[in-house]
Amino acid sequence: MTEAELDLDYFRQKLLALQDKLEALQSTVDEAAQTVELDQARVGRLSRMDALQAQSMSIEVKRRQNLQLRAIAAALSRINNNDYGLCPECDTSIHPERLKLDPTTRLCIACAEAKER
């Protein structure tokens, strides 16, 4: 596969599979992120602290999953608009191997490195 010949169906399927996986995990994360009960009779102080820490971690996982789902939706939109694989900063093609590693990536290597500086 050359830069000029992106297999859009391959990337669409990869993005949709990733989206399905994240959406399936969301119910588990939602359950773990629920409010921790402060019932003194049921849970000791350390157990409550562990539960609060687990809740905080679940909330962060949920936040990251939502960011990833938005990135997937944006990538699917770029596929539908025939903009997928083009860097919006410099209008050059993003290398297919970069897209294989992260199909949601928006920037080519040069522009991504420039943004990090």
Secondary structure by P-SEA (a helix, b strand, c coil): ccccccaaaaaaaaaaaaaaaaaaaaaaaaaaacccccccccccaaaaaaaaaaaaaaaaaaaaaaaaaaaaaaaaaaaaaccccccccccccccaaaaaacccccccaaaaaaaac
